[in-house]
Amino acid sequence: MEKQTFEVVREFVTAVQQVNLETLGTLLHPEITWQQPGSNRFSGTKNSSGEVFQMVGGMFEVSQNTMRLADIKSITVNGNQAAVLLRWTASRQGAALDTHNVDVYTVKDGKIVAATVYAEDIAQENMFWGN
């Protein structure tokens, strides 16, 4: 189980880094539950892969297509869950984002069925993403 969890999550974050939408679509369960932290326009629970893709599309729009997964620092696994330490960067007129997040993914039957994002600097994220 742990090997499959690691492989699915590694493939997912690599696809995020490469902006490989086709691979992302195959790895996210259609009814994924995604918890996005903070009190900004993208915060809250997303209840489908469509809502997750809509959120990410909005993030690219707000960041003027500069948002990027700059580094995958570690992937650690416990059963069907993996915690991933990531560094994100983005910029837009008058603001920059450079932060670490810990994402916890739950894998079932080769797909990510749940994700909870923990932000290192929620104030920075709230300011950057705005309302």
C-alpha positions as CSV (number, residue, x, y, z in Angstrom):
1,M,0.0,0.0,0.0
2,E,2.7,2.5,0.9
3,K,4.6,1.9,-2.3
4,Q,1.5,2.7,-4.4
5,T,0.7,5.7,-2.2
6,F,4.3,7.0,-2.8
7,E,4.2,6.4,-6.6
8,V,0.7,8.0,-7.1
9,V,1.7,11.1,-5.0
10,R,5.1,11.4,-6.7
11,E,3.5,11.2,-10.1
12,F,0.9,13.8,-9.1
13,V,3.3,16.4,-7.7
14,T,5.6,15.9,-10.7
15,A,2.6,16.5,-13.0
16,V,1.8,19.6,-11.0
17,Q,5.3,20.9,-11.4
18,Q,5.2,20.2,-15.2
19,V,1.6,21.5,-15.5
20,N,0.6,18.2,-17.1
21,L,-3.2,18.5,-17.0
22,E,-3.8,15.1,-18.6
23,T,-1.9,13.2,-15.9
24,L,-3.4,15.3,-13.2
25,G,-6.9,14.4,-14.4
26,T,-6.1,10.7,-14.3
27,L,-4.8,10.9,-10.7
28,L,-7.5,12.9,-9.0
29,H,-10.6,11.1,-8.1
30,P,-13.7,12.8,-9.6
31,E,-15.2,13.2,-6.1
32,I,-12.0,14.3,-4.3
33,T,-12.3,16.4,-1.2
34,W,-9.7,19.2,-1.2
35,Q,-9.2,21.5,1.9
36,Q,-7.5,24.8,1.0
37,P,-6.5,26.9,4.0
38,G,-6.9,30.6,4.7
39,S,-9.5,33.3,4.3
40,N,-8.9,34.2,0.6
41,R,-10.9,33.7,-2.6
42,F,-9.5,30.2,-3.0
43,S,-9.9,29.0,0.6
44,G,-12.4,26.3,1.7
45,T,-13.4,22.8,0.7
46,K,-13.6,21.7,-2.9
47,N,-15.8,18.6,-3.5
48,S,-14.7,17.5,-6.9
49,S,-11.8,17.4,-9.3
50,G,-13.7,20.0,-11.4
51,E,-13.7,22.4,-8.4
52,V,-10.0,21.8,-7.8
53,F,-9.2,22.5,-11.5
54,Q,-11.4,25.7,-11.3
55,M,-9.5,26.8,-8.2
56,V,-6.1,26.2,-9.8
57,G,-7.2,28.0,-13.0
58,G,-8.2,31.0,-10.9
59,M,-4.8,30.9,-9.1
60,F,-3.0,31.0,-12.5
61,E,-5.2,33.9,-13.6
62,V,-4.6,36.0,-10.4
63,S,-0.8,35.2,-10.5
64,Q,-0.7,36.2,-14.2
65,N,0.4,32.7,-15.0
66,T,3.5,32.9,-12.8
67,M,2.4,30.4,-10.1
68,R,4.8,27.5,-10.0
69,L,5.7,24.6,-7.9
70,A,9.4,25.6,-7.4
71,D,10.5,22.6,-5.4
72,I,9.3,19.2,-4.1
73,K,11.3,19.0,-0.9
74,S,10.0,15.6,0.5
75,I,7.4,12.9,0.2
76,T,6.7,10.9,3.3
77,V,4.2,8.1,3.5
78,N,2.2,6.4,6.2
79,G,-0.2,3.8,4.9
80,N,-2.5,5.3,2.3
81,Q,-1.5,8.9,3.2
82,A,1.5,11.0,2.1
83,A,2.7,14.3,3.4
84,V,4.6,16.4,0.9
85,L,6.7,19.5,1.6
86,L,6.4,21.9,-1.4
87,R,7.8,25.4,-2.2
88,W,5.4,27.6,-4.2
89,T,6.3,30.9,-5.9
90,A,4.2,33.4,-7.8
91,S,4.1,37.1,-8.5
92,R,1.7,39.7,-9.8
93,Q,1.6,43.5,-9.9
94,G,2.7,44.7,-6.4
95,A,2.9,41.3,-4.7
96,A,5.0,38.2,-4.5
97,L,4.5,34.8,-3.0
98,D,7.3,32.5,-1.9
99,T,6.1,29.9,0.6
100,H,6.2,26.3,1.8
101,N,3.1,24.2,2.1
102,V,2.6,20.7,3.5
103,D,0.0,18.8,1.5
104,V,-1.4,15.6,2.9
105,Y,-2.9,13.3,0.2
106,T,-5.0,10.2,0.7
107,V,-4.8,7.6,-2.0
108,K,-7.4,4.9,-2.7
109,D,-7.4,2.5,-5.7
110,G,-4.6,4.5,-7.4
111,K,-6.3,7.9,-7.2
112,I,-6.0,10.8,-4.8
113,V,-9.4,10.9,-2.9
114,A,-8.5,13.7,-0.4
115,A,-6.1,16.5,0.0
116,T,-5.5,18.8,3.0
117,V,-3.1,21.8,2.5
118,Y,-1.2,23.3,5.4
119,A,0.3,26.7,4.7
120,E,3.6,27.9,6.2
121,D,2.6,31.6,6.1
122,I,-1.2,31.9,5.8
123,A,-1.1,35.7,6.1
124,Q,1.2,35.9,3.0
125,E,-1.1,33.6,1.1
126,N,-4.2,35.5,2.1
127,M,-2.6,38.8,1.1
128,F,-1.4,37.5,-2.3
129,W,-4.6,35.7,-3.3
130,G,-6.9,38.4,-1.9
131,N,-10.7,38.2,-1.8
